[in-house]
Each structure stands twice: as C-alpha cells, then as structure tokens.
Amino acid sequence: MNDITHMSDIVDGMVSKSLSAFLNEDMNLVREIKRDDDKVDDLFDQALNDISNSMFQEKEAISYMISLLFVARFLERIADRAENIGDRTIYMITCEKPGVADKLNQLINDEEKK
C-alpha cells in the first residue's frame, strides 16, 4: 500500500510538472518527468509483485487486492501520459521527436560498421 501512496505522490507531481513544462517550454522539467516516470515504473513493478504475493497469502482479500492492482496500473498510465506531454513539449521546442535523432544516429553507425 505504501508503494501506491508513494506512486500517487510522484504522479501528482508529474502531471503538474508536465503542464508547467509545456506552458513554460521548460526542458529541465521534462528531464525531471522522465526520471520520475522511471521511479513510477519501478514502484509499479514492486506493487505488482507485492500484491501478487499477498493474493496467495490472503485469499479472502483477493477482490481488494485486484482493486489495488487496478489503482497501481492506472497511476502508472497517468505517469506515462504526463511523460507524453513532456515529449510533446520537446517536439514543440525543438521540432524533433525525442529519441528519434539518437535512433537515427545508431542506425547510421550500425550501417557504417557493416
């Protein structure tokens, strides 16, 4: 349960940061959002593991555990959406999709090695 509470705090901050980054064209906030998304992903994985283990130990509370799992999943998806706003902010500022230039350079380097 603590994982989900911590997730909700981070996700709340991510949504605020993503809107602020977009409105203020702030690339530094976008970087923070990306780091926060990694934290949320890790917390979701931990919550999934903890909830799955609890389901086997407390069979009478399975419906409650399933609800917790849905909450964790929805929080993780909200975090992904906040990250998407950050990606659109990057595109708005640079006219480049995040990661595309890096992928293109990697493909070029791979082709040159052949």
Phi, psi and omega per residue, in radians:
M1 nan -0.612 3.120
N2 -1.111 -0.604 3.103
D3 -1.062 -0.737 -3.103
I4 -1.212 -0.687 3.088
T5 -1.095 -0.772 3.119
H6 -1.132 -0.713 3.077
M7 -1.012 -0.792 -3.086
S8 -1.109 -0.644 3.104
D9 -1.130 -0.776 3.139
I10 -1.149 -0.781 -3.123
V11 -1.088 -0.722 3.086
D12 -0.998 -0.806 3.098
G13 -1.116 -0.654 3.139
M14 -1.106 -0.733 3.134
V15 -1.106 -0.782 3.109
S16 -1.087 -0.790 3.138
K17 -1.106 -0.694 -3.098
S18 -1.145 -0.714 3.115
L19 -1.189 -0.717 3.110
S20 -1.149 -0.726 3.112
A21 -1.064 -0.746 -3.131
F22 -1.142 -0.872 -3.085
L23 -1.158 -0.584 -3.080
N24 -1.814 0.067 -3.107
E25 0.867 0.950 -3.030
D26 -1.854 1.809 -3.125
M27 -1.209 -0.511 3.136
N28 -1.128 -0.686 3.083
L29 -1.146 -0.613 3.107
V30 -1.091 -0.715 3.102
R31 -1.073 -0.726 3.098
E32 -1.089 -0.713 3.137
I33 -1.060 -0.743 -3.136
K34 -1.101 -0.721 3.097
R35 -1.155 -0.712 3.120
D36 -1.112 -0.649 3.135
D37 -1.104 -0.662 3.080
D38 -1.089 -0.692 3.100
K39 -1.102 -0.776 -3.128
V40 -1.120 -0.716 3.102
D41 -1.049 -0.750 3.114
D42 -1.133 -0.732 3.111
L43 -1.136 -0.640 3.097
F44 -1.116 -0.779 3.118
D45 -1.042 -0.732 3.117
Q46 -1.143 -0.757 3.123
A47 -1.104 -0.732 3.118
L48 -1.043 -0.783 3.125
N49 -1.109 -0.833 -3.132
D50 -1.103 -0.762 -3.126
I51 -1.163 -0.733 3.114
S52 -1.045 -0.778 3.118
N53 -1.123 -0.684 3.140
S54 -1.145 -0.574 -3.139
M55 -1.080 -0.620 3.137
F56 -1.321 -0.518 -3.101
Q57 -1.514 -0.553 -3.080
E58 -2.173 1.271 -3.049
K59 -1.056 -0.479 -3.133
E60 -1.289 -0.231 -3.108
A61 -1.896 0.349 -3.067
I62 -1.066 -0.738 -3.110
S63 -1.108 -0.650 3.072
Y64 -1.138 -0.743 -3.140
M65 -1.117 -0.669 3.105
I66 -1.119 -0.723 3.085
S67 -1.069 -0.743 3.088
L68 -1.069 -0.706 3.133
L69 -1.102 -0.717 3.084
F70 -1.112 -0.737 3.116
V71 -1.051 -0.796 3.128
A72 -1.074 -0.739 -3.138
R73 -1.141 -0.741 3.135
F74 -1.137 -0.690 3.081
L75 -1.090 -0.716 3.124
E76 -1.106 -0.674 3.116
R77 -1.204 -0.666 3.080
I78 -1.087 -0.723 3.092
A79 -1.048 -0.718 3.100
D80 -1.090 -0.678 3.121
R81 -1.171 -0.681 3.082
A82 -1.094 -0.687 3.087
E83 -1.129 -0.648 3.093
N84 -1.079 -0.684 3.072
I85 -1.087 -0.697 3.069
G86 -1.071 -0.730 3.106
D87 -1.102 -0.694 3.108
R88 -1.190 -0.548 3.066
T89 -1.125 -0.770 3.097
I90 -1.033 -0.796 3.138
Y91 -1.084 -0.720 -3.134
M92 -1.077 -0.669 -3.094
I93 -1.398 -0.765 -2.977
T94 -1.829 -0.238 -3.018
C95 1.068 0.447 3.059
E96 -2.264 2.455 3.070
K97 -1.324 2.387 -3.124
P98 -1.014 2.301 3.081
G99 1.498 -0.316 -3.085
V100 -1.151 -0.765 -3.136
A101 -1.098 -0.720 3.123
D102 -1.120 -0.731 3.126
K103 -1.138 -0.719 3.127
L104 -1.112 -0.782 3.102
N105 -1.073 -0.682 3.107
Q106 -1.113 -0.746 3.113
L107 -1.099 -0.731 3.128
I108 -1.102 -0.781 3.124
N109 -1.107 -0.706 3.117
D110 -1.109 -0.703 3.134
E111 -1.177 -0.646 -3.135
E112 -1.180 -0.532 -3.131
K113 -1.268 -0.376 -3.085
K114 -1.332 nan nan
